[in-house]
Amino acid sequence: MADAGILRRLPDLWYRRQLAIELLPLLPLSWLFSLLTSLRRTLFRCGALRSYCLPVPAIVVGNLTVGGSGKTPLVLWLIDRLREQGWRPGVISRGYGGAVSGACSVSSTSISAEVGDEPLLLARRGGVPVFVGRDRVAAGRALLAAHPECNVIISDDGLQHYRLQRSVELAVFDARGAGNARLLPAGPLREPLRRLAGVTAVVWNGRSETQAARAAQGLPQFAMQLVGRRFVSLRDGQRFCTTDSLRGKRLYAIAGIGDPARFFSQLAALGLEFEAHPFADHHRYSAADLAFARDGVLLMTEKDAVKCAAITLGEAWVLPVEAEINAATDHAGLLETILEKINGRTLA
C-alpha cells in the first residue's frame, strides 16, 4: 500500500516519461482499474448498462487524464462560436468540488463551495444557462426543462460519463500529455490511450511529443493557446491594469489548477517577476492560505478568483484568458468539424 508521502507526490511522479520506481507497487491496482474501465465501457456499448439521448445534440469536452487541461476555456470558446452561428447553447457539468448532488442551476451569484469553481466561472463568463449534477443526463434534462430555447448542450468534462449519449467528443491535453501513459493510480489516465480512437477531435493546450500525440495520429487535431492581455481587479470587474503597471511591485502568484506551472509560465512570458505559490486543483482558499501576500500584490487565475472574492485581501488582480484555436492538421477548422457532426445528427 502506498504511504501518504507517495500519495502527495503522485502528480509529479505520473508526469515523468518513464514509470517511477515508487509507482511499481501501484501497478496491480492500475491493471485492475483498466479491467474495470474496459468492462464498464463494454457494458454500455452492448446495452447492458443504459445510456440516454437528450433531445438536442450534446458536445462533450473532456480529457483522459486526471486534473485540468484547459477544458473550461475551450467550453467558453465553443459557447461564443456556436452563438455566432445562431445556436443557443447550455452547459452542464459535474460540479466537481461542490456540495450539490442533484441537478442544480448555477447563476453568477452562486457559491463555488456548493456548485464548483468551474461551473461558477462558466456562469459568469459564458452568459448561458449552466446546470450541475453528478448525473449529466439529469442535469441536461433539467436545463432543457428550464430553458427550452437551448438547442445544443455542452458538457464540461464527462468523457467517461457514458450514461449521456453524445454527438461530439473533444479530448483535451495540456503540454504534460499522458505522462507515463499508465492508468490510475500508477499514472494519470482515466482510460487507456486507445480510447482516443473514438473521439471526434483532439485539442492540444500546449503541444508535446508524447505517447498521447502518437495515439492521436490520424485524428483531427487542433492547437489551443490561452491568451491573457490585461488584468482585472478581483474587487471591481470594471477596473483593469496592464503588465507595465505591475512591474516593480512585490508580486505573489497563486494557481489552484491542474497544472499551476502553466499559469506561472504565462506570467513569466509577460515579463513579470513574482513569487509562485501552487495549490492543488480545486483548492478551497482560506485567508490563512494567502497571508503571505499581505505586503504585496496577488495575481491569480479566474478559477482561483471565484473562490477568493469573499476573502479579505489587499491588492489582487485576475488574469482572464481567451482560447485561440488553430488547426494542427490538414483537417477543417474545429468549429466546422463540430457543426458537421451536429447538423448531420438524427435526433432520437
Legacy VTK file of the C-alpha trace (Angstrom):
# vtk DataFile Version 3.0
C-alpha trace
ASCII
DATASET POLYDATA
POINTS 348 float
0.000 0.000 0.000
1.349 3.439 -0.916
2.164 5.682 2.064
0.835 9.231 2.494
4.069 10.782 1.235
3.863 8.978 -2.092
0.171 9.876 -2.437
1.033 13.573 -2.157
3.752 13.169 -4.772
1.657 11.214 -7.267
1.067 14.063 -9.770
4.807 14.742 -10.045
5.567 11.036 -10.397
2.835 10.498 -13.006
4.213 13.050 -15.418
7.660 11.600 -15.739
8.207 9.974 -19.109
9.297 6.705 -17.537
7.492 4.784 -14.821
8.930 5.919 -11.482
10.176 3.166 -9.180
7.937 4.497 -6.412
4.881 3.669 -8.543
5.691 -0.005 -9.082
3.596 -1.169 -6.074
0.579 0.558 -7.653
0.757 -1.306 -10.959
-1.577 -4.155 -9.886
-4.205 -1.561 -8.961
-3.758 0.085 -12.365
-4.298 -3.251 -14.109
-7.456 -3.808 -12.080
-8.644 -0.272 -12.865
-8.009 -0.900 -16.572
-10.033 -4.106 -16.455
-12.957 -2.431 -14.694
-12.852 0.556 -17.055
-12.928 -1.665 -20.140
-15.727 -3.787 -18.685
-17.833 -0.741 -17.899
-17.402 0.693 -21.386
-18.277 -2.695 -22.928
-21.445 -2.924 -20.834
-22.579 0.463 -22.115
-21.731 -0.412 -25.718
-23.699 -3.659 -25.648
-26.655 -2.078 -23.857
-26.321 -3.937 -20.555
-25.885 -0.519 -18.957
-28.279 2.013 -20.407
-27.350 5.362 -21.920
-29.718 8.198 -22.722
-30.031 10.673 -25.579
-31.067 14.255 -24.916
-33.474 15.830 -27.440
-30.697 18.189 -28.604
-27.104 17.494 -29.698
-24.570 17.048 -26.897
-20.926 18.116 -27.192
-18.616 16.609 -24.571
-15.378 18.438 -23.762
-13.268 16.102 -21.661
-9.887 14.549 -21.094
-8.300 11.197 -20.452
-6.114 12.489 -17.636
-6.922 13.457 -14.077
-6.997 17.176 -13.377
-7.372 20.253 -15.518
-6.048 20.514 -19.045
-7.809 23.654 -20.310
-11.349 22.353 -20.824
-13.147 25.384 -19.376
-11.545 27.971 -21.725
-12.408 25.664 -24.616
-16.035 25.484 -23.443
-16.156 29.292 -23.350
-14.720 29.404 -26.876
-17.390 26.950 -28.042
-20.171 28.997 -26.440
-19.103 32.111 -28.354
-18.540 30.363 -31.675
-21.848 28.472 -31.549
-23.794 31.616 -30.687
-22.184 33.369 -33.634
-23.646 30.599 -35.807
-27.146 31.102 -34.379
-27.096 28.228 -31.885
-28.407 28.650 -28.326
-26.118 26.581 -26.086
-26.491 25.477 -22.491
-23.750 23.979 -20.316
-23.814 21.031 -17.924
-21.053 19.986 -15.542
-20.315 17.547 -12.757
-19.695 20.496 -10.429
-16.535 18.948 -9.036
-15.671 20.400 -5.640
-19.252 21.456 -5.000
-21.662 20.036 -2.463
-24.791 19.543 -4.594
-25.646 16.065 -5.831
-28.917 16.525 -7.741
-29.382 18.734 -10.801
-28.979 22.388 -9.841
-28.930 25.682 -11.732
-25.810 27.861 -11.461
-26.015 31.662 -11.540
-23.380 34.368 -11.291
-24.233 34.727 -7.582
-23.905 31.021 -6.743
-21.332 29.880 -4.188
-18.392 27.877 -5.501
-18.398 25.586 -2.446
-21.902 24.496 -3.468
-21.734 24.314 -7.274
-17.999 24.031 -8.007
-15.487 26.597 -9.205
-15.545 25.858 -12.938
-19.374 25.922 -13.321
-19.457 29.251 -11.467
-16.791 30.636 -13.798
-18.783 29.401 -16.805
-21.977 31.024 -15.491
-20.202 34.349 -15.025
-18.248 34.358 -18.271
-20.461 32.358 -20.610
-23.771 34.158 -20.304
-25.680 30.913 -20.975
-27.691 28.554 -18.728
-25.438 26.338 -16.616
-26.614 23.304 -14.626
-24.565 20.929 -12.474
-25.201 17.394 -11.258
-23.438 14.091 -10.800
-25.839 12.632 -13.362
-25.214 14.641 -16.532
-28.378 13.220 -18.143
-30.496 14.582 -15.278
-28.632 17.893 -15.425
-29.238 18.166 -19.166
-32.932 17.381 -18.815
-33.322 19.914 -16.007
-31.551 22.577 -18.080
-33.765 21.957 -21.118
-36.918 21.976 -18.975
-35.952 25.364 -17.524
-34.567 26.736 -20.806
-36.403 25.127 -23.746
-34.816 27.681 -26.077
-31.450 25.886 -25.797
-30.797 23.694 -28.825
-27.327 22.324 -28.042
-25.746 21.120 -24.787
-22.049 21.410 -23.974
-20.801 19.094 -21.238
-17.780 20.454 -19.382
-15.999 17.174 -18.654
-17.895 13.901 -18.922
-15.868 11.952 -21.483
-16.256 8.939 -19.198
-19.916 9.642 -18.305
-21.356 7.100 -20.746
-24.924 7.452 -19.482
-25.060 10.562 -21.669
-25.036 9.879 -25.414
-23.124 12.498 -27.370
-22.791 13.819 -30.904
-19.256 15.186 -30.466
-16.350 14.233 -28.201
-13.372 16.566 -27.807
-10.369 15.274 -25.856
-8.118 17.976 -24.386
-4.459 17.536 -23.410
-2.063 20.078 -21.974
1.700 20.091 -22.515
2.145 17.287 -19.964
0.431 14.896 -22.354
-0.360 11.497 -20.863
2.681 11.427 -18.580
3.832 7.841 -18.130
0.674 6.665 -20.011
-0.386 4.417 -17.118
-3.896 4.246 -15.698
-4.792 5.326 -12.188
-3.298 5.094 -9.637
0.122 4.377 -11.209
-0.456 7.073 -13.837
-2.753 9.998 -14.640
-5.037 8.234 -17.146
-8.742 7.599 -16.531
-8.920 5.433 -19.667
-6.312 3.869 -21.963
-4.930 5.988 -24.794
-6.656 3.728 -27.323
-9.868 5.464 -26.211
-8.794 8.367 -28.453
-9.792 6.293 -31.481
-13.438 7.073 -30.691
-13.247 10.842 -30.187
-14.174 13.474 -32.756
-11.018 15.557 -32.324
-8.070 16.209 -30.028
-7.254 19.707 -28.771
-3.708 20.428 -27.572
-3.320 23.128 -24.943
0.412 23.284 -25.472
1.857 20.510 -27.632
4.458 17.991 -26.566
5.748 14.887 -28.294
4.247 12.241 -26.055
2.587 8.866 -26.277
-0.698 10.767 -26.411
0.438 12.530 -29.581
1.292 9.202 -31.192
-2.067 7.745 -30.146
-3.869 10.708 -31.743
-2.299 10.253 -35.184
-4.913 10.284 -37.936
-7.446 12.241 -35.876
-8.430 15.859 -36.450
-6.136 17.821 -34.133
-6.128 21.452 -33.094
-3.711 23.676 -31.218
-5.142 25.843 -28.459
-3.384 28.813 -26.923
-4.660 30.623 -23.829
-4.056 34.342 -24.174
-4.350 36.894 -21.361
-3.876 40.521 -22.307
-4.786 42.561 -19.216
-5.559 42.067 -15.554
-8.932 42.680 -13.906
-9.365 43.773 -10.296
-10.608 40.986 -8.023
-12.834 43.503 -6.252
-14.093 45.564 -9.184
-14.620 43.950 -12.565
-14.595 47.379 -14.206
-11.006 48.142 -13.153
-8.144 46.952 -15.312
-4.379 47.197 -15.267
-1.600 46.387 -17.695
1.521 44.346 -17.173
3.622 47.525 -17.157
1.747 48.902 -14.147
2.639 45.778 -12.129
6.365 45.826 -12.787
8.465 46.894 -9.847
5.875 45.783 -7.283
6.211 42.859 -4.907
4.150 40.221 -6.715
2.789 36.898 -5.492
1.064 34.448 -7.818
-1.288 31.623 -6.872
-2.722 28.877 -9.045
-5.077 26.113 -7.942
-5.454 24.490 -11.352
-4.463 21.159 -12.868
-1.014 22.441 -13.903
-0.093 25.558 -11.882
3.186 25.853 -13.790
1.167 26.772 -16.874
-0.115 29.966 -15.221
3.283 30.835 -13.786
4.893 30.409 -17.208
2.276 32.713 -18.679
3.093 35.405 -16.128
6.817 34.984 -16.756
6.220 35.320 -20.505
4.590 38.674 -19.760
7.862 39.796 -18.209
6.715 39.716 -14.576
8.856 38.690 -11.619
6.881 37.080 -8.806
6.873 34.535 -6.015
4.939 31.448 -7.091
2.561 29.590 -4.769
0.985 26.492 -6.384
-2.084 24.855 -4.828
-3.957 21.654 -5.577
-6.590 21.719 -8.317
-9.961 22.995 -6.976
-8.315 24.120 -3.710
-10.671 25.949 -1.352
-8.780 29.002 -0.193
-8.811 30.498 3.282
-7.383 33.797 4.495
-4.531 31.855 6.117
-3.577 30.354 2.742
-2.955 33.828 1.348
-1.392 35.527 4.371
1.987 35.607 2.608
0.672 38.261 0.179
-0.231 40.919 2.747
2.819 43.020 1.891
2.371 42.863 -1.865
0.122 42.302 -4.864
-1.620 38.993 -5.504
-2.079 37.589 -9.018
-4.415 34.676 -9.794
-6.393 32.800 -12.421
-10.134 33.254 -12.954
-10.712 29.829 -11.447
-8.997 30.980 -8.262
-10.858 34.287 -8.295
-14.328 32.768 -7.876
-13.129 31.286 -4.567
-11.021 34.219 -3.341
-13.510 37.056 -3.868
-15.005 36.570 -0.385
-11.602 36.608 1.348
-10.295 39.913 2.646
-7.158 40.668 0.663
-5.036 43.610 -0.244
-4.395 44.459 -3.879
-5.360 41.482 -6.052
-5.617 41.071 -9.815
-7.029 38.343 -12.024
-5.759 37.365 -15.478
-8.695 36.332 -17.705
-7.700 34.202 -20.680
-9.245 33.619 -24.086
-8.738 30.445 -26.099
-7.290 30.822 -29.581
-7.526 27.699 -31.712
-5.779 26.774 -34.936
-5.832 23.610 -36.989
-2.841 21.411 -36.201
-3.554 19.023 -39.077
-4.867 19.294 -42.606
-8.480 18.981 -41.477
-11.254 21.556 -41.441
-11.458 24.005 -38.543
-12.671 22.825 -35.152
-15.988 24.656 -35.387
-16.637 23.259 -38.868
-15.817 19.758 -37.633
-18.319 20.133 -34.788
-21.054 21.657 -36.928
-20.730 18.856 -39.472
-21.384 16.352 -36.696
-24.316 18.073 -35.014
-26.000 19.233 -38.208
-25.941 15.701 -39.583
-27.241 14.176 -36.380
-30.519 12.303 -36.399
-32.318 13.158 -33.177
-33.804 10.289 -31.186
LINES 1 349
348 0 1 2 3 4 5 6 7 8 9 10 11 12 13 14 15 16 17 18 19 20 21 22 23 24 25 26 27 28 29 30 31 32 33 34 35 36 37 38 39 40 41 42 43 44 45 46 47 48 49 50 51 52 53 54 55 56 57 58 59 60 61 62 63 64 65 66 67 68 69 70 71 72 73 74 75 76 77 78 79 80 81 82 83 84 85 86 87 88 89 90 91 92 93 94 95 96 97 98 99 100 101 102 103 104 105 106 107 108 109 110 111 112 113 114 115 116 117 118 119 120 121 122 123 124 125 126 127 128 129 130 131 132 133 134 135 136 137 138 139 140 141 142 143 144 145 146 147 148 149 150 151 152 153 154 155 156 157 158 159 160 161 162 163 164 165 166 167 168 169 170 171 172 173 174 175 176 177 178 179 180 181 182 183 184 185 186 187 188 189 190 191 192 193 194 195 196 197 198 199 200 201 202 203 204 205 206 207 208 209 210 211 212 213 214 215 216 217 218 219 220 221 222 223 224 225 226 227 228 229 230 231 232 233 234 235 236 237 238 239 240 241 242 243 244 245 246 247 248 249 250 251 252 253 254 255 256 257 258 259 260 261 262 263 264 265 266 267 268 269 270 271 272 273 274 275 276 277 278 279 280 281 282 283 284 285 286 287 288 289 290 291 292 293 294 295 296 297 298 299 300 301 302 303 304 305 306 307 308 309 310 311 312 313 314 315 316 317 318 319 320 321 322 323 324 325 326 327 328 329 330 331 332 333 334 335 336 337 338 339 340 341 342 343 344 345 346 347
